[in-house]
């Protein structure tokens, strides 16, 4: 990892949960900081549905970088 790369952490919207509207996610590997805005724009179009668990892949191969977006929080389905 060099100084121009770091793990991107952000939020992705959730559909179908009364408990929360967003879930925290991160990149599976460090990604060039110059790509962060473009990645954030792509992730803003994504909605996930509960249940979702820590470690679940929310987006595979983001922008053809070979990097996945991984969920960092558990969100249960409404009972």
N, C-alpha and C positions, 0 to 999 in steps of 0.2 A: 504494500500500500504506500502510495506517495502522498505528499501534502495536498495534491489536487483531488484526492479521492477520499470519500467517507461514506458511511452507511447513511442512507436517506431514511428518515422517519417522518411519517405523515399520517393523515387520517383518510379513511375511505367510508363513504356513506353506507348505511344499512337500511334495507327495506324490510318492513314486516316485524319490527320490534318496538314495543312500547317502552322498553327499558332504556334504550339509547338510540341516538340518530347516527352515530359514527363509531368506528372501531380503529384502534391504532394499528399501524402496519410499518414494516421496514423492509429494506432491500436485503436479499440473501447474501450479498457481497458488497464491498465498497464500490461506489460508482462515481465517475467523474463529476465534480461539482458543477461544471458547465452544463450538464444535462439535467440538473435538478428541476429547473423551471419546466422544461419540456416533459419530464416524467410526471411532475405534479399536474400538469394540464391533462395528460392522458389518464391519470388516476382519478381526476375529478369527474370523469365520465363513467366511472365504475360504481355499481351498487352491488352489495353482497346481501345474502339472506341468511338469517339465523337458522339453525345453530352454526356457530363458527368457533373453532378452537385455536388455541395457541399453536403455531407451527403450520396451520393450514395455508396452502398456497392460494392467494387471492388473484394473482395475475402471473402467468408463466411467461418468461422471455420478454420482459417489458421493453418495448421499442427495439426489438431484435438485438438486445445487449447481452442476452444469455443470463440475465439476472432476473430472479423471481421476486415477487412481493409476498411477504410472509406476515400472517396475522400475529399480533403480539398480545391479544386479550381474548378471553372466552366470552362469548355472547350466547345466551340460551334462548331458545324459542319461547314465546309466550305460552303460559299454561292455560 
